[in-house]
Amino acid sequence: MQDKSGLEMLVESLEELGLVPDVSKVSKGALFPAHNRFASSTTVSVLLSDSIYFLARANVSSSFTGIYSSIELPEHAEYIVHKRDWTDFMFLPARKTLGNAFIDKNVSIISPHWTPSTELSVENVQLFLQINKAGKPYKLVLQNNYLLAMIDALSDKKIIGIETSDWLFKKEDLENLLKNGEELIRRIKTASR
């Protein structure tokens, strides 16, 4: 019996959750015969609901899994939020604080020009921390044209996303990201209006 690849397990788990994944592979390495070529990148995407997308991508040097949507905020609004770590004081001396003890104690906000005071409520941070309890390090990202056109519908837009630098394929990990992540994105989009 042959072991399943991470791609096969991811597709199988998404299908078990009732989703229809779209898989694309880009192969490079013209020096090798077709049967020996490797996929230099593999992308799995799913439209979850009204402009919220699941995306998993792996290439030779890195991988990530997340959910993403467009959001209407000023162009200078960009930030990254991650669960606070004890080493943050060394590496993130210019992190933003919101003046809320719970939020400031539990997450680090990195932003050059924007303080996400309306988007990051205590409830939203609690949900973000709940997503992180699965054992994978997640980050919340808000950036202009973040996905570099990996999803055509999100090209040239401000993107909000929740992602991990791991290739997720276990059903329980995907359920956590899909259920709680989609809810968090919806809440942040509503708060930003």
JOLINNOR-V603626 format. One record per residue. N is the residue number from 1. PSI is psi as a letter, one per 40 degrees, with the letter a starting at -180 (* if undefined). OMEGA is omega in whole degrees, -180 to 180 (999 if undefined). D_FIRST is the distance of its C-alpha to the first C-alpha in whole Angstrom. Layout:
N;PSI;OMEGA;D_FIRST  N;PSI;OMEGA;D_FIRST
This chain:
1;h;-178;0  2;h;177;4  3;i;178;7  4;i;176;9  5;i;176;13  6;d;178;16  7;d;179;17  8;d;180;14  9;d;178;15  10;d;-180;19  11;d;179;19  12;d;180;17  13;d;178;19  14;d;178;22  15;d;176;22  16;d;178;22  17;e;177;25  18;e;-179;26  19;i;180;27  20;g;-177;26  21;i;173;25  22;h;-177;26  23;h;173;24  24;i;179;26  25;h;174;25  26;h;-180;27  27;h;175;27  28;i;-179;29  29;f;-177;29  30;e;180;31  31;e;-177;31  32;i;174;28  33;i;-175;26  34;d;-178;25  35;e;178;21  36;e;-179;22  37;i;177;23  38;i;176;22  39;h;-180;23  40;d;170;26  41;i;177;26  42;h;-179;24  43;h;175;26  44;h;180;25  45;i;179;28  46;h;170;29  47;h;-177;33  48;d;178;33  49;i;-180;37  50;g;173;40  51;f;171;39  52;h;-174;37  53;i;169;34  54;h;179;30  55;h;172;29  56;h;-178;26  57;h;176;27  58;h;172;25  59;a;-174;26  60;d;-173;26  61;e;-177;29  62;i;175;28  63;i;174;27  64;i;175;28  65;h;180;28  66;i;171;31  67;i;-169;33  68;i;175;36  69;i;173;39  70;i;-179;43  71;i;180;46  72;h;175;50  73;i;178;51  74;i;-176;54  75;d;-178;52  76;e;178;53  77;h;176;51  78;h;178;48  79;i;172;46  80;h;179;43  81;h;173;43  82;i;178;40  83;h;-176;40  84;i;180;43  85;i;-177;42  86;d;180;45  87;e;-177;45  88;d;-178;46  89;d;179;50  90;d;-172;49  91;e;-176;47  92;f;-177;48  93;d;-178;52  94;f;180;53  95;i;-180;51  96;i;172;52  97;i;-178;53  98;e;-179;54  99;e;176;57  100;h;-173;54  101;d;-179;54  102;d;-178;50  103;d;-177;49  104;d;180;50  105;d;-171;49  106;d;-180;45  107;i;173;45  108;h;-179;46  109;h;178;47  110;h;-178;47  111;h;179;49  112;d;-172;52  113;e;-169;54  114;h;173;53  115;h;-174;53  116;f;-175;51  117;d;179;53  118;d;-177;53  119;d;-175;49  120;g;174;48  121;i;177;50  122;d;-179;49  123;d;179;47  124;d;177;45  125;d;177;44  126;d;178;43  127;d;176;40  128;d;178;39  129;d;176;39  130;d;177;37  131;d;-179;34  132;e;-180;34  133;e;180;34  134;e;177;30  135;e;177;30  136;i;177;30  137;h;179;33  138;i;171;34  139;i;175;37  140;h;-174;39  141;h;172;41  142;h;-177;43  143;i;174;44  144;h;175;46  145;f;-172;43  146;d;-173;40  147;e;178;37  148;f;174;39  149;f;175;38  150;d;175;35  151;h;-174;35  152;d;-176;38  153;e;-179;40  154;e;-179;40  155;i;177;42  156;f;179;45  157;i;172;45  158;h;-174;45  159;h;168;42  160;h;-178;41  161;i;173;38  162;h;-174;36  163;i;172;33  164;i;180;31  165;e;176;30  166;i;172;26  167;h;-179;23  168;h;176;23  169;e;178;20  170;h;-176;20  171;d;-178;22  172;d;176;24  173;d;179;25  174;d;179;26  175;d;179;28  176;d;-179;30  177;d;-175;31  178;d;-177;31  179;d;-176;33  180;d;179;35  181;d;178;35  182;d;178;36  183;d;180;39  184;d;179;40  185;d;179;41  186;d;179;43  187;d;-179;45  188;d;178;46  189;d;178;46  190;d;-179;49  191;d;-176;50  192;e;-178;51  193;*;999;53
